[in-house]
Amino acid sequence: MCFIRLIILCAIGRYLAASVPLFLLIVYLLQSFYLRTSRQIRLLDIEAKAPLYTHFIESIQGIVSIRAFGWKQPFSQRSDELLDQSQKPLYMLFCIQQWLTLVLDLIVGGMAVILVTIVTNVNGFKPAEVGVALNLLLLFNQSLAHAIKMWTMMETSIGAVSRIEQFVKHTPAEDDHGAFEISSPSDQWTLKGIIEFDRVEAGYDAQAPILKGISVKILPGSRTLICGTSGTCLHHSWAPPAKFSSGTES
């Protein structure tokens, strides 16, 4: 639509076509500058919203524990703080979009000045043609702003994919073979049904383990309840499998 309206403007304005290369160069530089800035702001927006989403999910999952221990006020206050932090990049992105709209209005306004100057100084223009050209300029401004916003929105939305790629490339992974050794259980393990952890250390980073020296012994038929930091609980009932021998259940 932008190209069609620009061609019609050049056909009506005649000498206006001489300013089209300069106009396209300005628009190209403008979208390049806006794209780099908006992409970085979009990445900041994603990073600022991640803690808010994490806190919200943890609060929903641990709502029973939060109510039981009376932690509603600190969790609500923490949610408000994360919400305020997440809105700062979004506000900056909105300001950049308003700046883009202002600059595009000025550019199209400059084209309108050139068109009016040509019409008033060169003979042979009909009033109907001038009216159509000015009307197209008004519509051209809206179409151009929408086109640049949609193009840059597509580019900035790819920031989520880029963020995942950075996580895959730069996030250190656990060493499955060097961090710990797993011994094969005996054949009688399924009959005994005992689960035992002896001085277990685990964490996302081998240099800074989260679980330090955990020793747990889960006996057959016992009930186990594991609670995380957010109050999320994992309930598990363990019982050894039944063994049938000579028609007698043991």
MARVOSE-257797 format. One record per atom (N, C-alpha, C): x, y, z negated; residue in one letter. Coordinates in steps of 0.02 Angstrom, whole numbers, padded with zeros to 5 digits, always signed. Layout:
N
XYZA ...
END
This chain:
250
+00041-00060+00000M +00000+00000+00000M +00043+00063+00000M +00098+00061-00038C +00142+00120-00039C +00172+00133+00030C +00196+00080+00063F +00226+00089+00129F +00174+00113+00181F +00114+00086+00177I +00062+00106+00224I +00045+00180+00215I +00036+00201+00153R +00020+00271+00140R +00078+00317+00159R +00139+00294+00148L +00197+00335+00167L +00200+00343+00243L +00185+00290+00280I +00185+00295+00353I +00132+00343+00378I +00072+00339+00347I +00018+00385+00366I +00037+00457+00351I +00069+00468+00293L +00091+00536+00276L +00142+00562+00326L +00188+00519+00346C +00238+00541+00395C +00206+00555+00463C +00155+00515+00480A +00121+00527+00544A +00082+00592+00544A +00052+00608+00487I +00013+00670+00483I +00059+00730+00472I +00107+00722+00426G +00152+00778+00410G +00207+00789+00459G +00220+00741+00505R +00270+00747+00558R +00340+00758+00528R +00357+00820+00513Y +00424+00837+00489Y +00437+00809+00418Y +00384+00785+00386L +00393+00756+00319L +00435+00693+00321L +00438+00660+00380A +00477+00599+00386A +00551+00610+00374A +00575+00672+00383A +00646+00686+00372A +00666+00679+00299A +00619+00689+00254S +00634+00684+00183S +00624+00614+00155S +00600+00566+00195V +00586+00498+00171V +00650+00462+00148V +00706+00464+00186P +00767+00430+00161P +00789+00455+00092P +00788+00521+00083L +00806+00548+00017L +00757+00525-00036L +00693+00523-00019F +00643+00501-00066F +00653+00428-00086F +00667+00385-00037L +00679+00314-00052L +00741+00304-00094L +00793+00344-00082L +00854+00339-00122L +00840+00359-00194L +00802+00411-00204I +00785+00433-00273I +00744+00380-00309I +00696+00350-00273V +00655+00298-00304V +00697+00237-00321V +00744+00218-00278Y +00787+00161-00291Y +00830+00173-00353Y +00861+00232-00357L +00902+00247-00416L +00859+00250-00479L +00799+00276-00472L +00755+00281-00530L +00735+00212-00557L +00715+00167-00512Q +00695+00101-00536Q +00754+00061-00562Q +00814+00072-00534S +00874+00038-00560S +00889+00059-00631S +00886+00125-00643F +00898+00150-00711F +00844+00127-00759F +00782+00130-00737Y +00726+00110-00780Y +00728+00035-00794Y +00749-00005-00744L +00751-00077-00753L +00803-00097-00805L +00863-00068-00801R +00915-00085-00850R +00893-00067-00920R +00864-00008-00928T +00843+00014-00994T +00785-00027-01021T +00734-00038-00980S +00676-00075-01003S +00693-00148-01017S +00741-00177-00980R +00760-00246-00994R +00791-00253-01063R +00836-00206-01080Q +00867-00208-01146Q +00816-00196-01201Q +00770-00149-01190I +00719-00137-01240I +00674-00197-01248I +00660-00232-01192R +00618-00292-01195R +00652-00346-01236R +00718-00355-01228L +00755-00404-01268L +00753-00386-01342L +00760-00322-01357L +00755-00300-01427L +00685-00312-01454L +00635-00304-01412D +00566-00316-01433D +00555-00390-01449D +00583-00434-01409I +00577-00506-01422I +00612-00524-01486I +00673-00497-01496E +00710-00513-01557E +00676-00485-01619E +00644-00427-01613A +00611-00398-01671A +00547-00434-01689A +00514-00464-01640K +00451-00499-01654K +00462-00571-01678K +00519-00600-01665A +00532-00669-01685A +00526-00678-01761A +00557-00636-01803P +00548-00645-01876P +00476-00637-01898P +00439-00593-01865L +00368-00583-01883L +00328-00647-01869L +00338-00677-01811Y +00302-00738-01794Y +00322-00795-01841Y +00387-00799-01857T +00411-00852-01902T +00380-00844-01972T +00379-00782-01996H +00349-00769-02062H +00275-00785-02062H +00241-00768-02008F +00169-00781-02004F +00155-00857-02004F +00193-00895-01965I +00183-00967-01962I +00198-00999-02030I +00252-00978-02062E +00269-01005-02128E +00216-00988-02180E +00188-00928-02175S +00135-00909-02222S +00072-00951-02213S +00055-00964-02150I -00004-01005-02136I +00007-01077-02161I +00065-01104-02148Q +00079-01173-02168Q +00084-01180-02245Q +00110-01129-02278G +00118-01134-02350G +00069-01092-02390G +00009-01080-02361I -00040-01037-02393I -00064-01065-02460I -00066-01131-02466V -00087-01162-02529V -00038-01146-02585V +00027-01154-02570S +00078-01139-02621S +00081-01065-02636S +00071-01022-02585I +00073-00950-02597I +00017-00929-02644I -00042-00956-02634R -00098-00939-02679R -00088-00969-02749R -00060-01030-02751A -00051-01063-02816A -00001-01026-02861A +00052-01000-02831F +00104-00966-02870F +00094-00890-02873F +00041-00864-02842G +00028-00792-02845G +00079-00751-02806G +00099-00776-02747W +00149-00742-02706W +00117-00701-02650W +00053-00686-02656K +00018-00651-02602K +00047-00582-02589K +00060-00544-02642Q +00085-00476-02635Q +00153-00473-02601Q +00204-00510-02624P +00270-00506-02589P +00267-00531-02517P +00227-00582-02503F +00222-00606-02435F +00187-00555-02391F +00136-00522-02418S +00101-00471-02379S +00146-00410-02367S +00185-00391-02417Q +00231-00336-02409Q +00285-00352-02358Q +00311-00413-02360R +00361-00434-02311R +00332-00434-02241R +00270-00455-02234S +00236-00454-02168S +00229-00384-02142S +00212-00335-02185D +00206-00266-02164D +00274-00238-02141D +00327-00256-02177E +00394-00232-02158E +00414-00260-02090E +00403-00324-02079L +00420-00354-02014L +00378-00326-01958L +00315-00310-01974L +00271-00281-01923L +00296-00212-01903L +00317-00172-01952D +00344-00106-01936D +00408-00111-01894D +00451-00158-01911Q +00512-00166-01873Q +00498-00189-01801Q +00447-00231-01793S +00432-00257-01726S +00401-00205-01680S +00372-00152-01709Q +00339-00101-01668Q +00387-00048-01642Q +00447-00044-01670K +00494+00008-01648K +00517-00002-01576K +00540-00062-01555P +00557-00070-01484P +00497-00061-01438P +00438-00083-01460L +00378-00074-01419L +00362-00001-01408L +00372+00040-01460Y +00360+00112-01453Y +00410+00143-01405Y +00473+00121-01408M +00524+00146-01362M +00507+00126-01290M +00483+00065-01280L +00463+00042-01213L +00405+00084-01187L +00358+00101-01230F +00302+00143-01210F +00326+00213-01191F +00374+00240-01228C +00402+00306-01212C +00438+00305-01144C +00474+00250-01130I +00509+00245-01066I +00459+00242-01008I +00403+00206-01019Q +00352+00203-00967Q +00321+00272-00954Q +00310+00310-01007Q +00284+00377-00998Q +00334+00422-00961Q +00398+00412-00976W +00450+00450-00941W +00450+00433-00867W +00442+00369-00851L +00440+00348-00781L +00381+00381-00745L +00323+00381-00778T +00264+00413-00747T +00276+00487-00735T +00308+00521-00782L +00322+00592-00774L +00369+00605-00716L +00422+00566-00710V +00470+00576-00656V +00438+00562-00588V +00397+00510-00584L +00363+00495-00521L +00314+00551-00502L +00281+00580-00552D +00236+00637-00538D +00276+00696-00510D +00335+00708-00538L +00376+00763-00513L +00400+00749-00442L +00418+00686-00427I +00442+00669-00360I +00386+00679-00309I +00327+00652-00324V +00270+00660-00278V +00249+00733-00274V +00255+00770-00329G +00242+00842-00327G +00289+00878-00280G +00353+00857-00280G +00401+00885-00233G +00383+00870-00161G +00359+00809-00148M +00335+00793-00080M +00275+00836-00061M +00231+00849-00109A +00173+00891-00094A +00195+00962-00077A +00245+00988-00112V +00271+01055-00097V +00301+01057-00027V +00339+01004-00009I +00368+01001+00058I +00313+00999+00111I +00261+00958+00098L +00206+00953+00146L +00170+01019+00155L +00155+01053+00100V +00120+01117+00105V +00164+01169+00140V +00229+01167+00128T +00275+01214+00161T +00275+01203+00236T +00276+01138+00256I +00275+01123+00328I +00210+01145+00359I +00155+01132+00325V +00089+01149+00353V +00080+01224+00360V +00104+01263+00313T +00095+01336+00314T +00144+01371+00361T +00197+01339+00380N +00247+01373+00422N +00250+01346+00493N +00216+01291+00506V +00216+01262+00573V +00145+01261+00598V +00135+01282+00659N +00068+01283+00688N +00050+01214+00716N -00015+01203+00725G -00038+01142+00756G -00069+01092+00709G -00073+01108+00644F -00103+01062+00596F -00177+01078+00587F -00218+01027+00587K -00289+01036+00576K -00305+01034+00502K -00355+01069+00479P -00373+01068+00408P -00391+00998+00383P -00424+00958+00426A -00442+00890+00405A -00380+00848+00393A -00329+00855+00435E -00267+00817+00426E -00232+00837+00362E -00232+00902+00347V -00200+00925+00285V -00236+00897+00225V -00303+00896+00227G -00342+00869+00171G -00328+00795+00161G -00326+00758+00216V -00311+00686+00210V -00242+00674+00182V -00194+00714+00204A -00125+00705+00180A -00119+00719+00105A -00151+00772+00082L -00149+00788+00010L -00184+00735-00031L -00239+00709-00005N -00275+00655-00041N -00232+00592-00045N -00197+00576+00010L -00153+00518+00009L -00095+00527-00039L -00072+00589-00047L -00018+00601-00095L -00040+00585-00166L -00101+00604-00183L -00127+00588-00249L -00131+00513-00261L -00157+00476-00211L -00161+00404-00217L -00093+00371-00214L -00047+00401-00175F +00020+00374-00169F +00057+00376-00235F +00046+00427-00275N +00078+00431-00340N +00057+00373-00385N -00008+00359-00387Q -00032+00304-00429Q -00007+00237-00404Q -00008+00226-00339S +00016+00162-00312S +00090+00152-00324S +00129+00205-00317L +00201+00200-00327L +00218+00185-00400L +00185+00219-00446A +00196+00206-00517A +00176+00135-00536A +00120+00112-00509H +00098+00043-00524H +00146-00008-00494H +00171+00004-00434A +00217-00043-00402A +00282-00049-00441A +00310+00007-00462I +00373+00005-00500I +00363-00027-00568I +00307-00013-00601K +00294-00043-00667K +00286-00119-00661K +00251-00142-00609M +00241-00214-00601M +00307-00248-00583M +00348-00216-00541W +00412-00245-00523W +00458-00251-00584W +00463-00197-00622T +00506-00199-00681T +00477-00243-00736T +00411-00249-00739M +00381-00294-00788M +00399-00366-00773M +00399-00384-00709M +00420-00451-00691M +00493-00463-00710M +00535-00413-00699E +00606-00421-00716E +00617-00425-00791E +00582-00382-00828T +00591-00383-00901T +00560-00445-00932T +00507-00473-00902S +00477-00533-00930S +00524-00593-00923S +00568-00590-00875I +00618-00644-00869I +00667-00642-00927I +00665-00588-00967G +00708-00585-01025G +00697-00642-01074G +00635-00668-01077A +00621-00725-01120A +00659-00787-01096A +00661-00796-01030V +00698-00852-01001V +00773-00843-01013V +00797-00781-01006S +00867-00767-01019S +00885-00779-01092S +00840-00764-01136R +00852-00776-01208R +00859-00851-01222R +00816-00891-01191I +00820-00964-01200I +00886-00990-01172I +00907-00962-01115E +00970-00983-01085E +01029-00966-01130E +01027-00908-01162Q +01080-00890-01208Q +01082-00936-01269Q +01023-00955-01293F +01020-01002-01349F +01051-01069-01330F +01036-01092-01270V +01062-01157-01248V +01138-01155-01240V +01164-01099-01214K +01236-01095-01199K +01278-01078-01261K +01252-01034-01303H +01295-01006-01356H +01278-01031-01427H +01221-01064-01436T +01204-01088-01503T +01243-01153-01516T +01283-01155-01569P +01321-01215-01583P +01275-01273-01603P +01291-01332-01578A +01252-01392-01592A +01289-01436-01642A +01251-01477-01677E +01280-01522-01725E +01319-01577-01690E +01373-01597-01721D +01413-01652-01695D +01385-01717-01722D +01353-01755-01678D +01318-01815-01701D +01366-01869-01725D +01428-01867-01701H +01474-01921-01717H +01526-01900-01769H +01544-01837-01770G +01597-01817-01816G +01572-01793-01883G +01510-01770-01887A +01486-01741-01950A +01472-01794-02002A +01446-01850-01982F +01430-01902-02030F +01432-01970-01995F +01433-02021-02035E +01433-02089-02010E +01371-02125-02035E +01341-02163-01992I +01281-02200-02010I +01298-02274-02008I +01289-02307-02064S +01303-02378-02067S +01239-02417-02050S +01248-02473-02019S +01191-02515-02000S +01161-02547-02062S +01094-02545-02069P +01063-02576-02127P +01067-02652-02123P +01061-02683-02180S +01063-02756-02183S +00998-02785-02159S +00998-02850-02147D +00938-02884-02123D +00884-02886-02176D +00904-02881-02240Q +00855-02885-02294Q +00824-02817-02311Q +00843-02765-02273W +00818-02698-02291W +00742-02693-02282W +00716-02723-02228T +00644-02718-02217T +00604-02756-02270T +00634-02806-02302L +00599-02843-02354L +00601-02806-02420L +00656-02771-02433K +00662-02734-02496K +00625-02667-02492K +00633-02633-02434G +00598-02569-02426G +00625-02513-02469G +00689-02512-02484I +00719-02460-02525I +00755-02410-02480I +00742-02346-02491I +00776-02292-02455I +00819-02255-02505I +00884-02249-02491E +00930-02218-02539E +00977-02169-02502E +00981-02109-02529F +01029-02059-02506F +01082-02049-02561F +01144-02057-02543D +01199-02052-02591D +01244-01994-02574D +01239-01939-02612R +01280-01879-02604R +01279-01854-02531R +01219-01843-02505V +01210-01822-02436V +01218-01746-02431V +01255-01723-02381E +01262-01652-02365E +01240-01642-02293E +01198-01590-02282A +01171-01578-02214A +01157-01504-02207A +01159-01481-02145G +01145-01410-02131G +01153-01397-02057G +01135-01336-02036Y +01143-01318-01966Y +01216-01306-01948Y +01256-01287-01998D +01327-01274-01987D +01366-01320-02034D +01414-01356-02006A +01452-01402-02047A +01493-01367-02100A +01511-01302-02088Q +01551-01265-02136Q +01509-01238-02194Q +01444-01233-02184A +01401-01206-02236A +01339-01250-02242A +01345-01308-02275P +01288-01353-02281P +01234-01324-02326P +01172-01341-02311I +01115-01318-02351I +01099-01369-02406I +01097-01432-02388L +01088-01485-02437L +01157-01507-02461L +01169-01504-02525K +01235-01518-02553K +01229-01573-02605K +01258-01630-02591G +01261-01684-02640G +01193-01710-02661G +01148-01720-02613I +01082-01745-02628I +01084-01821-02636I +01061-01844-02694S +01057-01916-02707S +00985-01933-02725S +00954-01973-02683V +00884-01991-02693V +00877-02066-02680V +00837-02098-02722K +00822-02169-02714K +00746-02178-02715K +00718-02199-02659I +00646-02209-02653I +00632-02283-02658I +00597-02302-02710L +00582-02373-02722L +00522-02396-02682L +00516-02461-02672P +00458-02486-02635P +00392-02470-02670P +00342-02452-02631G +00276-02437-02659G +00270-02369-02692G +00323-02329-02691S +00320-02263-02723S +00293-02211-02674S +00272-02155-02701R +00247-02099-02661R +00298-02043-02663R +00311-02013-02605T +00362-01961-02599T +00330-01897-02572T +00346-01842-02604L +00321-01776-02582L +00380-01729-02575L +00392-01705-02513I +00448-01660-02498I +00420-01592-02480I +00441-01540-02517C +00417-01471-02505C +00475-01428-02480C +00460-01389-02428G +00510-01343-02401G +00508-01276-02436G +00548-01228-02410T +00552-01162-02441T +00487-01123-02434T +00449-01136-02380S +00386-01100-02370S +00327-01133-02405S +00339-01189-02439G +00285-01223-02472G +00254-01278-02430G +00280-01288-02370T +00254-01341-02326T +00276-01409-02354T +00229-01453-02362C +00242-01517-02394C +00233-01574-02345C +00275-01624-02354L +00270-01685-02314L +00258-01742-02363L +00200-01772-02359H +00181-01826-02404H +00189-01892-02367H +00220-01940-02401H +00233-02004-02370H +00226-02059-02422H +00189-02109-02404S +00183-02168-02447S +00222-02225-02415S +00266-02254-02453W +00310-02307-02426W +00296-02372-02461W +00287-02423-02421A +00278-02490-02448A +00312-02539-02402A +00345-02590-02429P +00379-02638-02386P +00328-02680-02347P +00347-02704-02290P +00300-02745-02250P +00286-02810-02284P +00227-02836-02272A +00207-02900-02303A +00243-02958-02268A +00259-03008-02306K +00295-03066-02279K +00253-03128-02295K +00239-03168-02247F +00199-03228-02255F +00245-03289-02250F +00240-03331-02302S +00281-03391-02302S +00238-03448-02330S +00230-03499-02291S +00192-03559-02310S +00121-03540-02331S +00092-03490-02297G +00023-03473-02311G +00015-03430-02373G +00069-03410-02405T +00065-03370-02466T +00090-03300-02452T +00051-03250-02472E +00070-03180-02460E +00115-03158-02517E +00172-03128-02500S +00218-03104-02551S +00228-03030-02543S 
END
